[in-house]
Amino acid sequence: MSFSTPFKTAAPLASTLTQTVPLLAQVLQNGQSLNEALAHTAASDLAQKAAVQDLAFHTLRHLALAQALLKSLVNRPLSPDVQHLLTIALALLAAEGNKESLKYPPHTLTNETVLASLNCENGPRVKGLVNGVLRTFLREKQSRLVAALRHPVARWNAPQWWIDGTKTAWPDHWQAILDANRLQPPLTLRANRRVNSRAEFMDRLIQEGHPCEALGPDEAVIVNKPRPITQLPGFTQGAFSVQDEGAQRAAKLLDVQPGMRVLDACAAPGGKTAHILELADCMLTAVDSDAARLKRVIENLQRLQLRAQTVHADAVHTRDWWDGELFDRILLDAPCTASGIVRRHPDIIWLRQAADTQRLAKIQQALLQALWPLLKPGGKLLYATCSIWPSEGSQQIDAFLQRNPNAVALNAAIQLLPLSSKLENHDGFFYASIVKS
Ligand SMILES: C[S@@+](CC[C@H](N)C(=O)[O-])C[C@H]1O[C@@H](n2cnc3c(N)ncnc32)[C@H](O)[C@@H]1O
């Protein structure tokens, strides 16, 4: 989640720019996720970290346009750090009227970028070039923007294969989906029913100066002015968790009753695990193959005072971890391209390769096939992905139903599209409920 910091209270801009450069390098050169890179940022305090984070998110949301502009403005090789610095500045200058851009008046931004260039390789030598590039852009902004935006990659801020895949899958919605990918998502919370109702939680938020709105019929709340969650009332007491409204649908669809045996097969960091446990007293086994992520499940459950058995294992290898007793409910929130959550993770669109979709679809198929025998007759498996690609959603489930005659789709599958409208302000998710006959 990105936190907005008013410019006047933010750390000096040149220093923020300088600290954003290595983040971009980690994502674009080393293929690291932005969250991992942020965890190691050198930012000195919360305000500076928030400013750096905002700038990195903004840049990734306008990356292709900024890169196209840079290419048109400079026709000599640049060192990676100068390239990244100019990309960050151009992403701000190009996105006129955008909340992030409004924080930085163009001439201040230009001066501070020139200052920040002194921290780059050959700083004093590139200073003039950085100044010249940005001032040329400001003089010729409209014509340069029009030219750069003619290219679909710059227009939609996505690789061509991603644009094509979105068009093919959603011919009526592809533009709205790609547009929504560049919007700042809301800070969506889930009121913990065991501690407070949604109405009680919202009253508390409002009383403490955090205007908010209910979203959907259940526990979701949008905080109008995002801020670090530890500053919101009741975090340490487990009054709420951060979770997109689309993700909050899983626990309801799973429909767990008290006393049931439940498997959450790909559980980390535990958002859905905790929600299931908030709704019903059940015996839940949470499996994940990533030890560091599983640790976050344990921490989240501790904060929320919930209990589950946590297991570090590859869920496909059931012999290694399963005690042989069948489950009433299985949630398989499978690893996927995460193509539905780009607005929250704008690095995804640049980190994924076209081949990842088929590779991940094979993993999803293996998980489905391995876990199906663990379900009781009459039990329900909920298959979920945070993806908008049919190969990870409807096609995956159609193939599964064909392979397994004792598997019956309970209702029509649900594909949530990430369109960021006022009433449907959620990420992209796919859900299919399957019962065993
Ligand atoms: C989409 S995330 C799950 C999100 C989680 N359900 C939540 O709501 O917070 C997918 C998870 O699957 C885990 N995973 C991937 N392959 C796995 C496997 N073969 N067995 C178990 N976990 C796996 C990943 O480590 C990752 O934590």
The ligand as an SDF file (V2000), in Angstrom:
LIG
                    3D

 27 29  0  0  0  0  0  0  0  0999 V2000
   -1.6730  -16.1400   -3.7890 C   0  0  0  0  0  0  0  0  0  0  0  0
   -0.5680  -16.4910   -2.5300 S   0  0  0  0  0  0  0  0  0  0  0  0
   -1.6510  -16.9130   -1.2100 C   0  0  0  0  0  0  0  0  0  0  0  0
   -2.2570  -15.7310   -0.5050 C   0  0  0  0  0  0  0  0  0  0  0  0
   -2.9730  -16.1370    0.7550 C   0  0  0  0  0  0  0  0  0  0  0  0
   -3.9640  -17.1530    0.5460 N   0  0  0  0  0  0  0  0  0  0  0  0
   -3.6320  -14.9570    1.4420 C   0  0  0  0  0  0  0  0  0  0  0  0
   -4.8280  -14.7230    1.2790 O   0  0  0  0  0  0  0  0  0  0  0  0
   -2.9450  -14.2400    2.1610 O   0  0  0  0  0  0  0  0  0  0  0  0
    0.0390  -18.0580   -3.0050 C   0  0  0  0  0  0  0  0  0  0  0  0
    0.9010  -18.7490   -1.9710 C   0  0  0  0  0  0  0  0  0  0  0  0
    1.1490  -20.0660   -2.4460 O   0  0  0  0  0  0  0  0  0  0  0  0
    2.3870  -20.4870   -1.9530 C   0  0  0  0  0  0  0  0  0  0  0  0
    2.7580  -21.6780   -2.7460 N   0  0  0  0  0  0  0  0  0  0  0  0
    3.1830  -21.7410   -4.0210 C   0  0  0  0  0  0  0  0  0  0  0  0
    3.3590  -23.0100   -4.4110 N   0  0  0  0  0  0  0  0  0  0  0  0
    3.0170  -23.7870   -3.3470 C   0  0  0  0  0  0  0  0  0  0  0  0
    2.9910  -25.1770   -3.1120 C   0  0  0  0  0  0  0  0  0  0  0  0
    3.3450  -26.0540   -4.0680 N   0  0  0  0  0  0  0  0  0  0  0  0
    2.6100  -25.6220   -1.9040 N   0  0  0  0  0  0  0  0  0  0  0  0
    2.2450  -24.7530   -0.9290 C   0  0  0  0  0  0  0  0  0  0  0  0
    2.2710  -23.4250   -1.0890 N   0  0  0  0  0  0  0  0  0  0  0  0
    2.6450  -22.9400   -2.2800 C   0  0  0  0  0  0  0  0  0  0  0  0
    3.2630  -19.2710   -2.0940 C   0  0  0  0  0  0  0  0  0  0  0  0
    4.3670  -19.3400   -1.2420 O   0  0  0  0  0  0  0  0  0  0  0  0
    2.2850  -18.1530   -1.7300 C   0  0  0  0  0  0  0  0  0  0  0  0
    2.4260  -17.8270   -0.3790 O   0  0  0  0  0  0  0  0  0  0  0  0
  1  2  1  0
  2  3  1  0
  2 10  1  0
  3  4  1  0
  4  5  1  0
  5  6  1  0
  5  7  1  0
  7  8  2  0
  7  9  1  0
 10 11  1  0
 11 12  1  0
 11 26  1  0
 12 13  1  0
 13 14  1  0
 13 24  1  0
 14 15  1  0
 14 23  1  0
 15 16  2  0
 16 17  1  0
 17 18  1  0
 17 23  2  0
 18 19  1  0
 18 20  2  0
 20 21  1  0
 21 22  2  0
 22 23  1  0
 24 25  1  0
 24 26  1  0
 26 27  1  0
M  CHG  2   2   1   9  -1
M  END
$$$$
